């Protein structure tokens, strides 16, 4: 089983970021994931490396699952399980 890293791209004024973070935190407890939160207002370079300019955005092991949207729980779980194989 491979390790999985989740990157969540946020901004301080993002109205949907708390919901995205809650979903990711809940799922990360089940799968024991490493989570990195990247504040796009402070680290746009990392955002650009992932072609992300809006929040919330989520990457699973460098694959960007969502850009500017809260991830769907089932889609996030499927991508995590695929990345663990």
N, C-alpha and C positions, 0 to 999 in steps of 0.2 A: 504494500500500500504506500503510495507516494504522499509526500507532504503537500499541502495545499495552502496557498497564500491568497488572501482576498485583499484587494485594494479598493477602498471607497474614497471617491473624490467628492469633496464637500466645499462649501463656502459658508461663512458666518451668517449670511442672510438667506440661505436656501430654505424655503418653507417645507420641502419634502425630505430634506436630509435626515431629520430625526426619525421619520418612519423607516427610511432605508437602513439607517444604523440599527434600529430596533430589530428588524428582520435579520440582518446579518449577525448581530450579537446573539440572537436566539439560536440561529442555525449553527453558529460557530461553537457553541457549547456542546451541541450534539456531536459534531465532527472534530472537535479540538483543533480549530483552524488558527492560523496566524492572520491577524487583521492589521493592515496599515491604513490609517486615515491620512489622506493628503488634502490639505487645505489649498484649493486652487488660487485663493487670494494671496497666498504666500509662496506657493511652489507651482507656478504655471509651467515651468520647464518640464517637470514630470508629467503634467497633464498633456502637454504637447507631444511628449514621447509616446503617449498612449492615444494620441489623437482625440483627447477629451478636453472640451472647453466649457462644459456645462455640468451642473451638479443637480442631483446626485448621479454619479456614474460609478459603475462597479466592474472591476476586472477580477477574473479568477485565473491565477497562474498566468498572468499577462494577456489573457484573452478578454477583451472588453465585452461584457455581457449586456450592459445597458449604458446609454449615454443620455443624461438629462432626465432619467426616469427612475422611479423606485423599482427595484427588481421584483419580478413575480417570484413568490416563494418556491413554487414547483420548478420553475426554470432554473433558479439558483441552485436548488438541491440537485437537479439533474446534471448541471455543469460541474458541481463539486464532486459528485460521484464519478462522473466521467474522468475528471482530472486525477482522481485517486487511483485509477486503474493503471 
